[in-house]
Amino acid sequence: MEAYLDAFINAISGTFNWTIKSIMFNVPWYLNYFWGLIFISLLVWFLEIVFPWRKEQGVFRKDFWLDGFYMFFNFFLFAIAISGIYKMLNVFFADLGITANSLALINISKWPMWGQLLLFFVILDFVQWFTHILLHRYAFLWNFHKVHHSVKEMGFAAHLRYHWMENIFYKPLKTFGVMILGGFEPEQAYIVHFAAIAIGHFNHSNIKITWGPLKYLFNNPVMHLYHHAYELPKGTYGVNFGISLSIWDYIFKTNYIPEDSGDVKLGYPGDENLPKDFFGQVIHGFKPKKK
């Protein structure tokens, strides 16, 4: 038990200290996700202001500040709080003899760096695409994912507006994806992480970008807007589940882009019942449904 407690405390203190060092510019710039997130956010917000797709939407759109808080809560505050739990699980699995190499299917450590990064990016994106489908497919998971879909005006910060439980669902499967690669993250994995943040911000932004022929490969704001549409095609529980890549939706026939005007009602039936404040939303999903 002492080993578990030490792992829990060390993980939380280590993550907290790293975050403080990041804020104080005391970590390498390419690993500074705190200021990296701010830089990417300001850049995409600037592009939203200069090249707005939905011109009637305000610079400070509906729930702008709430979504901004979600960005830092999910990316940093909750990451600190949950890091101890993840470390304890690592110790638990190690005690059972389950290591990062236990599920290894591919050893990419000897690959050229560009190959490592590409495969790392593709596998993690597919795992997130699959997890995203589960969040829509099953009522228990959808009850948490509703927070993300309660956005009524789309903007870059909506990217990281999601219920904290989604981290609980995504993290194990993303870790599984890394274990497939022999528990190995490429040395320059920060490139993939920053790219994912930038693409996610663009996909949620008030900018009309489709990437031309590359739309069949990369997700884009037009495609993702319909993921957030209030009205979905009959017989579906969602469309356009892609995170960074759109190719999974085209392969598995979950793509849907009827037009590109941007005049789409967002949300979901019953979204008026979701609490409007942060604290109401973070406990949403645990309350029993009213009969």
Secondary structure, DSSP 8 states (H G I E B T S, - for coil): -HHHHHHHHHHHHHHHHHHHHHHTT-S-GGG-HHHHHHHHHHHHHHHHHHS-SSTTS-SS-TTHHHHHHHHHIIIIIHHHHHHHHHHHHHHHHHHTT--TTTT-----TTS-HHHHHHHHHHHHHHHHHHHHHHHHHSHHHHHHHHHHHT-SS--GGGGG---THHHHHHHHHHHHHHHHTTS---TTHHHHHHHHHHHHHHHHSS-----GGGGGTB--HHHHHHHTBSS--TT-S-S---SSBSHHHHHTT----S--S----BS-TTGGGS-SSHHHHHTTTSS----
